[in-house]
Amino acid sequence: MTEKNSKKAVDSNLIRRLYFFIKPYRFLVLLALALTISIAFLGPYRPLLIQRAIDDYVVVGDMEGLKSIILLITAVLLGESLFTVANLYLMNWIGQGTLFRIRTSVFNKIQSLHVQYFDKNPLGRLVTRTTNDIEAIDELVSTGIVNMMGDMLRIVFIMYFMFTMDWKLTLLSLSMIPILFWATSVFKDKMRVTYLEVRDQVARLNSFIQEHINGMHIVQLFNRQKVEFNRYQGINEDHKKAHIKTIYYFSIFWPLVEILSTIGMALVIWFGGASVLIEGLSFGVLVAFIQYVRQFFQPIRDISEKFNTLQSAMAATERIVSVLDTESKMSDGNTELPEHVKGEVEFQQVSFRYLADGQDILKDVSFRLNPGKMMAIVGATGAGKTTIINLMTRFYDNQSGTILLDGIPIKDLSINNLRSQIALVLQDNALFSGSILNNITLGREDISLEKVIEASKLVGAHEFISKLPNAYHHEIHERGASLSMGQRQLICFIRALVFDPKIIILDEATSNIDSETEALVTNALQVLMKDRTSIVIAHRLSTILHADTILVMHKGEVREQGNHKELITKDDGLYRKLYELQYKDELKSTG
């Protein structure tokens, strides 16, 4: 958004974007508008009826006529009440449907975004977009817009009825309007800026809380509670100041409207009362004008009160639209893999850097992995091992070179088609709140419980799962906190097995597993890797001694390539140094 747009009270572009979500309910919105127009008319119509009751029936003593007009006033009041109830229910129903569509669109967009987007945007900020910001639109789409239109129509009808009664008294009643318009113009500009600041501080606060809850064990381990509390106090103070600024502007504007309303009422009573005594203005008209002045400033007060809602909603909408308009940096190809995928992987002079002006993480990396074979990637931290996996799964795209699957450049493939052939088991296993079964199948209905149990037995996890309450339907907490590290990793192995991919990738997948659990999964891994192309990243060289190919990475380059027997015989080889460093104690004892 440009600075110019950011200062508008109502950005027409943002309203158009909101209309996209309201569009399915447009006929119901028209019905709500019809009800709103009726309500806006019936309210100002009552003082007119009261004026006629006084001047035409009370003054002349017509009791029968008075009864008739009282019944009419009662009917108008009852109709206004019924229309208000129906309109309120209808608009809230439309509002909740609209919010449902917005939440769905935002979450779907977030799921489709490139991994780099999440690198640059804190988790708490995204949580704010999908919760707080959407909730900030609630009142606007539920009642705000329609009610503001109703208030404006009510003002038009009031002015019409006032001018038909006495134009001089009307102009006197409206003499405060220029001052009110000026105050409103200043107020809306200030409030738009302050509400944008409030949304920023809410996102900042959520980000801080999210990060520190996730890392609470680190905070407590290093006794950082006081330091982090002071940081939180600072962020919380900024959040409070942003809110107080909105209250400050509103506390000035609201009393100003009240003062102008009171002055307008006083002018009507003064001039109108004199007109009744001197110029023959009817008492009914004076009573009606007093009611009209009160009614006239009431919708203005309502509109000013809704400025809070409007400004907050516009600021929130601006942030939501910024997420929806984010373009994924990942282009999706349209080539489909053949029905029978072999699983041949090839890197041809691939280079990659995470930042456009940063240094290369991979430098002219080339290798070929034949179908059904196992390749291990070893090297020091920062050598580029995980980056190879990120490029293979297209979490990132390489700047130069080509990556091929079965001879097809992966950039030409649809991302879903590519990833359907790959199972990835990470060191930081990803489990979700829900049952063990759902964590394994991820909601895929074509994966039966029988297939899950069969895979569990192969992995060696069936025994511990069967002992849990409700077995495979046992509910686990977020990230599997109620399970041990080894148990969580075993569930991830089962997930990889039941999805039956052609390529299996293990990124330090056994580093958090104890020796006993590692022994359980060794045979299962052999079953999992059979007839599949396998890529294994491991620090423990004992887990990859039987790999068909070992890729030795150093500072983003492939330094050595071969199997264990070939690499261990190189006296000055990097692999041999890594091996001797890891097993120096064993080598000394056998030396």
N, C-alpha and C positions, 0 to 999 in steps of 0.2 A: 504494500500500500504506500502511496505517496504521502508526503506530509500534508498536502492539501486535503486529500481524502480523509486522512486520519482525524481531521478537525471537524468534519461534518457530523452533525447530530445524527442524521440518518443517511448513511451511504447507500445510494440507490443500487450500486453494484452488489452490496451485501444483501440488500432486500431481495434482489433478483435471485441470488444464490439460495436464500432461505425459501423463496417461492418454489424452487425446484422440489424441495422436500414436502411442501404443503400442497403441491399441485394435485396429487391423487384425491385430496379432500376438497377440491375447489368448489364443487356444487354444494357441499355442506357449508363451506365458507360463505357462499352466496346466501344461503338460508340464514346463517348467523348475521350477515350484513342486513338482511331484510328485517330480522328481529331487532337489530341495533337501531336501524332507522325508525322503526316503530316506537322503540323505547325513547329515542331522542326526541320524537315528536310528542308523545303522550305526556312526558314530564312538563315541557313548557306550555302544553295546552291547558293544564289544570288552572294556572293563575288567570288565564283568559276566561275560563268558566266561572271562576270565583268573582272576577270583575263583573260579569254579566249577572251573576246571582245577586250581587250587592246593588248594582245600578238598576237592573230591570225588575227585580222581585222584592228585595229587602226594602229598598227606599219607597217603593209604591205599595208595599204591603200585600203582594201577591203570594199567598201561602201555597196554593196549588202549584204554581210555576216554580216556586222555591223547592218544593218536594221533587219535582221532575228533574231540575238541574242538579240537586244533591245526588239523586240516583245516577245521573250521567257522570258526575264527578267520581262517585264510588266505582262505577264501571270502568272509567279511565284508570283509576288507581289500581284496581284489581287486574286489569289487562296489562298495565305496566309491570306489576309484580310477577305475573305469570310469564310474560315474555322475558323478564330478567332472569328468572330461574331456568327457563328452557335455554336461553342464550348462554348462560354460565356453564351449564352441563355440556352443551354442544361444543363450545369452544375449548373446554378442558379436554374433551374426548379427542378433538382434532389435534390439540397441542401434544397430548401423549403419543398419538400416532406419528406425528411429525418428529418428536424426539426419538422415537424408536427407529425411524428411518435414518436420522442423523447419526445416532450411535452405531447403527449397522454399517453405514457408509464409512465413518471414521475408522472403525476397527478393521473393516475390510481393506481400507487404504493402507493402514499401518502394517497389516500382514503382507501387503504386496510391495512394500518399500524395500529398497536396497539396504544391505547390511551397513553400508557406510553412513546411512541416515541415523542409525541407532548409535553409531560411534560418536556422532556429533551432538545428539540430543539426549540429555539425561532421562532416565526412566521416569523419574518423578514428574518431569515436564510433560511427557506423553500421557501419564496417568491423569494429569490435570486436564489435558485436551479431551480425554474420553469421559471424564466425570464432571469436574467442577465447571468447565467451560460450557459443556452441553446443558448442565443444570441451570446455568446463568441465562440460558435462552428460554427456559421453561415458561416463565410468566409472560414473556414477550409473545411467544407463539400461542400460548393458551388463551390469554385475555388481553394482553397489552395492546397489540395493533388494533384489534377491533374496538376495544374500549376507547382508545384514543380517537379513532374515527367517530365513534359515537359521541364522545365529548365535543368534538369539533362540530358535528351536525347539531348537537343540542345548542351550542352557541349560535349557530346560524338561525335555528328556529326561534330562539329567544329574541335575537335581534329583529327578526321579521315581525314577531308579535308586538314587540316594543314600538317599532316604527309605525305600525298600523294604529297604535293607541295615541302616541304623542311623540312627534319627532324631536321637539326641543328637549323634552325630558330624557329622551333616548341619548341624544348627543352629550348631554350633561353626564349621564350615567357612564358613558364610554370614554369620558375625558381622561381617565387614568390608563387607557389601553396603550398609548404610545410609550409611556414609561415602562409598562409591563413587557411590551415587546422588546424594548432595549435590554431590560434586565434578563429576559429569557435568552436573548442572543448571546450575551456575555456568559450566562450560566452554562449553556449547552457546550460552548467551546471549552470552558474550564473542566467540565465534568467528563468530556470525552477523553481528554488527556489523562486525568486522574484515574479513570477507570481502566485505561490501558496499563497504567502503572500498577494498579491493584492486581490485575491478572498476572502481570510479570512477577510480582512478589508472591502470589499464591503458588505459581509454578516453581519458583525458587525454593519456597518453603517445603513443598511436596518433594522436590528432588533431594533436598538435604535429609528429610526424614526417611525417605526410601533408602537412600544410600547407607545411612547409619543404622537402620534396623537390620539391613542385610549384613552389615559389617560389625554388628555389635560385639561379637566375640573378640574382634581385633581391638576395638575401643577399650573393652574391659581388660583384656590381656595386658595392654601396654599402659593401663591406668590413665587413659586420655579423657575420662568422663568430664572433668572440670573444664578442660580446654574446649572440647566439643560442645559442652553446654554453653560456654561463653560465645562460641561461634553461632550457635542456635539462637541465643539471646539477641545477637546483632541482627540476624535475618528476621527474627520475630519482631524486633523493634522497627525495622524498615517496613514490614508488613503492616504494623499498627499505624505508622505514620501515613502510609498511603491511604488507609481507610479513613483516618482522621481528616485528611485533606478533603475527601469527598463529603464528609459530614460538615466540615467548615463551610464549604460553598453552599450546601443544601440548607444549613442553619441560617444563612443570610437570605437566601432566595425565598424560603417558605414564609418567614415573617413579613417580607416585603409584599408578597401577594396578599397576605392577610390585612396589612395596613392599607393597601390600595383598595381592597374590597370594602373596608370600613369607611374610607373616605368617600367612595362611590355611594355607599348607602347613606351617609350623612348628607351628601349633596342632594340626593333624591328626596330625602325627608324634608330638608330645608326648602329647596325650590318647589318641590311638589306640594308641600304643606301650604306654602304661600300662595301657590296657584289655586289650591282648593278654596282658600279664603278670599282671594282677590279676583282671580280670572275665571272662576267657575269650573275648574277642573274637577271631575267627579271623584268622589271618595273611593269608588271601586277601582278606578284607574290607578290611584295612588297606592292602594293596597296591592294591586297586581304588580306595580313597578317595584315595590319593596321586595316582593317575592322573586321577581325577575332578576333584580340585582344580586340577591342571594344565590339564585340558581345560576346566574351568569358567571360568577366567580368560582362556584363550586367545580364545574368542569375544568376551569383554568387551574385550580388547586390540584385537581386529580391529574391533569396533564403534567404539572410540575412535579408531582409526586412520582409519576411514571417515568420521568426523566432518569431517575435512578435506575429503573429497570431497563429503559431504553439504552442508556449509555453503557451499562454493564453488559447487556446483550450484544450490542454492536461490537464492543471490544472482544467479547468471547467469540462472536461470529467471525471476526477478522482473523482470530487465531485458528479457529477450526478450518476456515477456508484456506489458510496458509498450509495446513496439513493436507487437505484434499487436493490442493494445486501442486503439491510437491511431485516433481517428475522423477520417476525411478531412473537411475543412471544405467540400469541394466536393460539392454535391448533383448526382446524375446524373439527367437528365431521361429520359423514355421516349418522346418524340416522335421519329419518324424523318423525315429529309429525303426529299423526293420523288426518284424515280429520276433525273430530269434536273434537276440543280441549276443555277440560273442564275448565282449568285454575287453577288447584290445585298447590299451591306453597309450597315447604317445604325446610327448612334449617336444616341440620343435623350436629351439632357440627362444625360449620364453623368458621375457624380462618383465619385472613388475615393481612398482613403487606404490606405497599407500598414499603419499601426498604428491601432488603434481610437481612441486618444487623440491621434493625430498630425494633421498638417495635410493638407488635400486636395492630392493630386498632380494630379488632373484635376478641373476645375470646370465643370460643365454643358456638357460637350463634345457638340456635335451636328454631324453631317454625313451625307451620303448618297453612296454610291459605286455607280454603275450597273454592271450586269454587263458584263464584258469591258473595262472602262475601267481606266486607271492613275491612282492617286493617290499623290502624293509628300507626305511629312511632313517639314518642316524646322523648325529652331529651335535655340536654344542648349542646351547640356548641362543636363539637369534640367527641360526644358520639358514633358516628359510623352510624348515620342515613343514610346519603347519600352514605356511603360505601356499605350498604346493597343493595341500588339501583344499584350502579356500578357493583356489583357482579351479581345481578339478570339479568342485561342486557349484561353481559360479556364484559364490558369495561375493567375489570380486572378479573383475575382468582384467586380464593382463594387457599391458600397453603395447607390447610387441611380441612377435612369435605366434605360434599356433598350437592349440591343444586339441587333440582328436580322440574321438571314441568310435572304434570300428571304422576308422578312416574318415569320419565326418567331423568337421570342425564343430566344437561344442557350442560356439556362438551362433551357429546356424540352426541348432536344435531348440525346440521349445524348452523352457526351464523345467516345467513340470515333467516333460518326457525324459529329460536328462536325469533329474533327481529320482525319478521312479526306479532307476536302475542302480541307485547307490544307497547303501546303508552306512551310516556314520555313527560310530560309538566313540564318545569323547571321554577325556579324563574327568571333566566336570559333567557328570551324567545329568540329563534333563528329565525330571519326573514332575508330574503335575498333581494337584489335589484331585482325588478321585480313587476309583478302585484300581487294583493291580491289573485287572483284565483290561480296563480302558487305557491304562498307561502302556500296555503292550500293543494293543490293537489300534490305539489312537482313533477309536470310533469307526474303524472299517468293519462293516457288517459282514463282509465276505471272509473274514478270518474267524473261524469257529473256536469255541472253547476247547474242543478236542485237539485242534491244531496247536493251540497255545500250550496245552498240557503236554503234548508230544514234544514240543520244542523245549519246554521246561525240564523235561526228563533228560533230554540230550545235554542241556547246559548243566544239569545237576542242581536245579533250583526247586524242583517239584517238592522235595521233602520239606524245605523250610516254609514254602508257600502254603502247603497243606496244613501245617501246624498253626498258621495264623487264624484268628477269628474270621469266619466266612471265606477262608482260603483265597481263591482268585477274586472274590468280590470284596476282599478286605479293603477298607478305605485308608489311604495313606495321606499324610499331610503334604503341604507344599514342599517341593524338591525332595520328597521322600524322607523327611526328617525323622520319622519313626522307625526307619530301617537303618541297618549298618551300611557302611560304605561298600562292603563286598556284596551285600544283598541288592543294593541299588544298582550296582554294576551288572550283576547277573540278570536283573530285569531288563536292562538295556540290551544285553546279549540276546535275550529271548525275543525282544522287539525286532532286532536286526534279522534274526532267523526266520520269524514268521512272515516278514515282508518279502522274503525270497528275492533279494536283489542279485544282479549279475556282478556287481562290484561291492566289495566290503572294505571299509576303511576303519582302521583302529588307530585313534590318535591318543597315545599314551593310555590306552584303555585298560591296561592291567596294572598301572602304576599305583592305584589305590587299593589293590586287592592283596590280601595277605597270602602267605605261602600255601595254606590249606585250601583257600578259595581258588588260587591260581591253578592248583592241581586239579580241582573240579572242572575248570573251564578249558583246560588244555585239550582234552579229547573233543569237547564240544566245539572248540574253535577249528579243529581239524575237519569236523563234519561241516561246520559253517563255511569253511573255505574251499571245500571240495567242489571242483568244477566252477569255481568262482575266481575272478581276478581279485587279488587281495593286496592292499597297501597298508603297511603297519609302520607306525612311528613309535619307537620305543627307546627309552634310556637304558633299560636292562637288556644287555645284548644276549642274555641267555634265552630270551623269548623269540629271537629271530635267527638263531644259528642255522636253522633249516630253510631259510628263505632262498628262493631261486635266485634272486638278485638283491644285493644290498647297495643302496645309493648313499654315498658318504658326502654330506653337505658341509661346506665351510664358507661362511660369509656370503651366502647367496649363490655359491657356485658348486657344481658337481666336481668334487676332487677325485673321487674314486668310484668304481662301479664293478661289481662282480659278486660271487658268492663268498661264504665265510672262508672256505679253504683257500680260495684264490687271494683274498685280501689279507689273510693272516700271515701269508708267506712273504709279504712285502716288508722288508726290514725297516724302511723309513716311512712306511705307509701310515696315513692318518688313522685308518681303521685299527691297525695293529696297536697304535699308541692308545687309542680309546679303550681297546680290549685290555691291554696290559694295565692301564690305569684303574680300570674297574675291577680287575681280578688279580691285582698285584699280590695281595695276601695269599691267595690260593697258589699263585705261580711260585712264590717263595717257598711255601710248604712242600711243593712237589719238586722244587728245583734240586 
